[in-house]
Amino acid sequence: MTIQVEWDDSIHSIIRWDFAPEWDWNDFWKAFDTSLEIGNSSPHRVDVIPNVTNTKRLPIGALGAFKTVDARLPEFVRLVVVAGPDTMTRLMIKTFAQINGIDSWRTALTLDEARAIILNDRQGKA
């Protein structure tokens, strides 16, 4: 599988997606469905970290896919923090969030920064 989905923490409150260098939207939607399955078992808020640090580039159609993802996010998801150093990917996500008035999508350079953003939001510091 080109996108591995697993819990990032022991209390099952953060789902992490680890993307391979190459992936497509079929892989993405499989990962999305897996996240729904495991997230539904959590009794509390769940945040998602798509870890694209190894991804070479987003497939064509990213902005439309982001819109669909946001519309399909379940109530238990509060933040989606995309971790990766690619400037173009981060710019696309920031632009998408601004244009659509969405404050639940953020970007981070690293996994650790993504985790810190989530922690700050949970502590009311965001």
C-alpha positions, 0 to 999 in steps of 0.5 A, a space after each residue: 500500500 502506498 499510504 500507510 494509515 496508523 495511530 500516531 499516539 497510544 491514546 488513539 487520538 491522532 491518525 497518521 498517514 505515511 505517504 510513499 513517494 508516488 501515490 494516486 487518488 485511489 490510494 488516497 481514498 482507500 486511506 481515507 476509508 481506513 481512517 474512518 474505520 479506525 477513527 470511529 472506534 475512538 471515543 474522543 476527538 481525532 486529528 489527522 496528520 497526512 505525512 507527505 515528507 517523502 512525497 515527490 508531488 501531489 497528483 493532479 486534481 489536489 484542490 478538488 480532492 481537498 474540497 471533497 475530503 473536507 466535505 466528507 470529514 466526520 464530526 470526530 475530526 478537528 484538525 488535518 495538519 499536513 506535514 511536509 517540506 514541499 513549499 508548493 504543497 504547503 502553499 496549495 493547502 494554505 490557499 485552499 483553506 483561505 479561499 474556503 474559509 476553513 480553519 481546520 487545515 494546517 501545514 507543518 514542515 515536520 511530523 514533530 511540528 504537526 504534533 505540536 500544532 495539534 497539542 497547542 490547539 488542544 490546549 487552546 493555544 492555537 
